[in-house]
Amino acid sequence: MLTPSVLSPRSPGWPHRRARRAALRLVLGSVGLTMVGPIGLAEGSAAGSSPAAAPLPAHWVPYRHLPGVVDIAGPRWDGSFSVAAAGRLFLLDRSGVVRPFARGRSGYSTARGPEPYITVAGGGANPESGCRFRSDTTFAIEPSQSPGVIAVDGHGRAHRFADLPSGARPNGISFDSVGRFGHRLLVSSAHQGGTTLFALDCRGTLSTITADAPVIEGGMVVAPASFGSFGGDLIAPDEGSGRIFAITPSGRTTLVVRSRLPSGPDIGVESAGFVPMPFGRRGMAFLADRFSRGNAHPGTDNLLRLPGSELVKAGVRPGDLLVAGEGGAQTIFVRCSNTCTERHIGDGPAVAHAEGHIAFTTG
């Protein structure tokens, strides 16, 4: 093996300049160094190694501690958000204050263990039923032995809105604010190897969109009309495979993208939300980070936030889809026009256990 003492650039008979540089690279590589300039050296890099990846531009950080937090939905007309935590509902107002909501005899409560995901409905009449959902109504899935959907009006009064078929295992909910599903609630229910997707109109009438959807769960959301050929479809992630699907009103399922984030139970893509119009540097994204004892990503029982300035810096714009992985809240954005692309732009605390939807303020 050649050493620097044997091939010194000051030695008599040293070759011409190009040969000298090639020989010097060979020498430096043999001792674990890399030439980074005409005379500069970098320690600790083997010859031919690739440079370190650039740091991600966006980072989820703890915002408000809330034990048992599992989902966030909204905003409501006053800019506040509904938050599901520990079997109860809370409101997060525009100033960042969290306060209890829907308490008392007519209030809302459910078991602490399951994942009672929520959505906020309102606007848009259903042409068949001739009615519309009341603004600021929060709907929560009831994943119990009596599966159903609970409605909580803007004043905090709760009632059972609809029953789901016996044996249903609801695991996702969204409201069709775009209208291709008739401005109805959409509820997913797991079955062996797949998912049934139900729709509920404003009178609580239940219908089945499809019983043959692939496995999906968590923060599913209806795409805006601007989302390429998937505008108005239901967008739903599958944490197990890393795939993100679109389901049409007729029940047809299409692959949108396959995320390159880590996949698997309690790891892969889980939470989704569309960046609203308008959105800028003063906006904010929110995500639930639920404590899950014994999990590889145990969570912190915090609402996480991601500043709009970081999303803008990452190239995110209104109409893009943000998706976070359950383990560590690693985050991509998806943009669809003629084709769809995805890019990893952010992450959260390594211990984060992301759940539910991604919600936004516009700034």
N, C-alpha and C positions, 0 to 999 in steps of 0.2 A: 504494500500500500504506500502511495506517495505521501509525503508530509510537507508542510510549508518550509521546513528547514532544507529540504532537498531541492524543491523548485521555488527558489526565491526570485521575485521579479527583478532583483538587482544583480543576479548571477550573470557572469559573462556568458555570452552565447544564447541568452534568453530569446525565444522566437519573436517574430514581428507582433504588432499590437493585437490583432485579432486572435492570433494563436495564444498570446499571453493571457488574454481574458478567458478564453475557453479552458486553458489549463488551470487558471486560478479558480474557475467554477468547479472543476473536477476536484481540486485540492480542498476547497472549502466544503464541498459536499461530503468528502470523506471524513470530515471532523464535525459534521452536523451544523454547518453554517450556510447561509444563503446570501449571495450578493444582491443588494437592493439598490445600488447606484454605482457610479464609476469607482468609488472607493469604499462605499458604506457596507456594513455587515449587519445582519440580523441574527441574533442568537436564538437557539432552540427550535429552528425549523429545518427539517430535512429537505434536501434538494428536491425541487419539483412539487412541494406541498402547496395547496391552495390557500389563499388568504382567508382570514376569519370572516364569517358572514356579517354583513352590516346590521347594527341593532335595529329592532323593530320600532316603528315610529309611534305606536299606540299602546297604552298600558292601562288596564283596569286597576283601580285603586279603591280601598275601602272608603265608604262614604257615610253610611249610617248603620250602627249595630242594631240588629233586630232578630232575636232568637227565633229559630224555626222558619226563617224567611224562605219562601219557595217560588214566588212569582210576583211580577209587577205588570200592570196593564194600564192603558190610558194613552194620552191624558184625557181628563174630564173637561167640561166646559170652562172651569175656572183655572185650568192648568195643573190641577193636582192629579195624583196617580193613586189607583187602588193597589194595595200590596197585601198578599196572602202570606201569613206567618203564624206558625203554631196553632193552626186550626181556626184562626180569626182573621179579620180584615182590619187594615189600617189605611190611613191616607197620608201620602207624602205631598206636602204643599210646595208651592213654587219657591219658598224661602228655605226649603230643606227640613222643615219640621215634620216629624212623624207623630201622628196622634191616632188613638183608637177610633174605629168606625164600626157601625152596625152592632152596637151593644144593646143589652137589655132583653126583655121578654120577646120582642119581635126582631131581635138581631140575628146575626149569623154566627154559627160555630160548627165545627166538624172535628173529626178525629185528627190527632197530631201526626200520626205516622205516615199516612199516604201522601200523595202529591196532588192536592186539589187545585189544579191550574185554573187560572181565571182569564177573563177578557172583559172589556168594556164595550157595550153595544150602543147603538143609537144612530138614527138617520136612515133614510131610504125605505120606501114602502115596498112590501112584497106584493107583486101584482096578483097573485092567486088568493091570498088571504085578505087583501085589502086593508091591512093594518101595518103599523111600523113599531119597532122597538122604541121604548122611551129612552131619551138621552140620559147618559150617565148611569145606566143600569149595569151593575157588575154581575157577571154570570160565572159560577164556579162549578166545576164537575164534582160530583159526589161519588168517589170511588170506594163504595162500601158494599155491604151485602144487599143493599137496596139502591142500586146505581141510578143516578139521575143527574139533573142539573138544577142548581139553586140560583134564584134571582134575588138580587139585593138592589133596591131602588136608590135613587140619589140621596134619599134621606136616611138610609140605613135600615129600611124595613125589608126583611127577608121572607121568602116563601119558596116552596118547592115548585119549580116551573114546569118540569117534565120528568117523567120516568123513562129510563132506558130499559131495553129488554132484560129479563132475568138472566144473570150470568155475564152480562156485559162488564168489561173492564176498561172504563174510560181513562184515557191517558193523554188527552190533548183537547184544546178548545180554541176557537177563533171566531170572530165575527166578520162576515162578508160585507165590508164597507164599500166595495167596488160595484157589486151588483150582479155579477155573472151567476152567482148561486141564489139570486133572488133576495139579497139582503137578509140572509138567514144565519143562524148560529151553526157552526160546523163542529162536530164532536167526533173524535176518533176513539175506537175501542179495540183493544188488543185481543186477538185470538191466536190459536196455535199456528205459527208460521206466517201471520199476516195481520191485517187491520181491516175493520169495518168502519166506514165513514158515514155518519148520520148527519142529517140536516134538520133543524128545528125552526119553524117560522114563528112569528110574533104571537101566535095563539098557542104555541107549544105543540103543534102538530109535528109528529116525527115521520121522517122518510129516510130511506137508505140510498145514499149516493152510490156506494159500492161495498161489496163484502169481500173483494179480492185485492185490496191495496196491499202493498208490501209492508213490512214492519216499519212503523214510524212512532215517534213519541216526542212529547215536550212542546217546545215553543213554535208550533205551526202557525202560519200567517198567510193571509190572502195577498197576492202580488198586485201592485198598482198596474194600471193599463200600460204604463211605459216600460214594463219589464219584458220586452221582446215578445216572442210568441207565447210566453207563459203569463202574460198580463191577465189578471182576473182569476188565475188558477190558485189553488191552495198549495203552498210551498211547505214541505215537511221534511225534517231531517231524520236519518236513521243512524244512531250512534254506533251501532254494531258494525256497519260496513263503511261508514263515512259518506254514504251517498245522500244527496239532496234531491227529493222528488217533487214533481208537479202533478197535481190531480185535477182533472177538468170537471166541470159540472156534470158531464156524462159518466164520470167514474173512470176515465182512462188515465193511466199513470205513465209518466215519462220521466226519464232521468234528466235532471238539470245539469248537475256537475257531480263529480266524485271528489270530495275534499281530500287534500293531501295531509291533513292533520292526522294525528294518531287516532285510531278507531278502536271500538270495543265497548263492552258494558261499563258505564260510569266513566267513560273516557271520551268517546267520540262526539260528533256534532249533536248538539242538544237544543240550543237556544237560538231563536231567529227573530229578526225584526227589520222592517224596511225604513231606510232613512227618509224622513218626511220632507216635504216641500213647504216653506223654504227651510234650509238648514245651513248653518255657518259656524264660524269659530266660537261663537258664544253659546252654541247648543251643547247638549250633553246626552250621553247614552247611559242607561241604567240596566243592571243585571243582578239577579238574586244569586248569592253564594251561600248555600245551605250547609250547615254542619251535619256531617254524616259519620257517626262514630265507627271506627274500625276500617274506614275506606282508605285506599291509597291516596286519595285526594279528599281529606276529611272536611274541608270547608271551614268557614270562619263565622257563619251567621251574620253576614254583612250584606247590605246593598252595596254593590260596586258601582263606580261611575267611570266614564271614559270621556275626557274633554273633547268638545267639538273641534278645538284647534288641532288636536292630534289626528283626528279623523280626516280633517281637511288636508293636513300635511301629508297624510298617507294616500291622498288622491281620491278619497271617498266623496261622493256627491249625492244629492237627492235622487231617490229612486233605486239606489243600490241596496242589496240585501246584505245585512250583517249576520254572521252565524258564529256562535261561540261553542267550543268543545266543552263537554262536562268536566273533564279533568284539566284543571289549570286555566280554564277560560281562554285558551288559545283561540284567536279570532281571525276569520277571513272575511273579505267582502266579495260578493258575486255581482257581476254586471252582465246583463243580457240585452242584446239588440238582435243582430242577425245570428250571432252565436253568443255563448256564455263563457265568461272567464272568471277565474277565482284567484285571489292572492292573499297570502298570509300577511297580516299587517300588525297584529298585536297579540298580547297575552295578558294574563292576570297573575295574581300570586300563585306560586307553584302548588300551594295547598288548596286552591279554590275548587269548589264543587258547584259548577254553574247549573241552574235550573230555570225552567220556564221561558218566558219571552224576553226580548230586548226591547226596551221602551226609550223614547226620545223626547227631549225638549228641543224646540227650534232655536232658542236663544233670545 
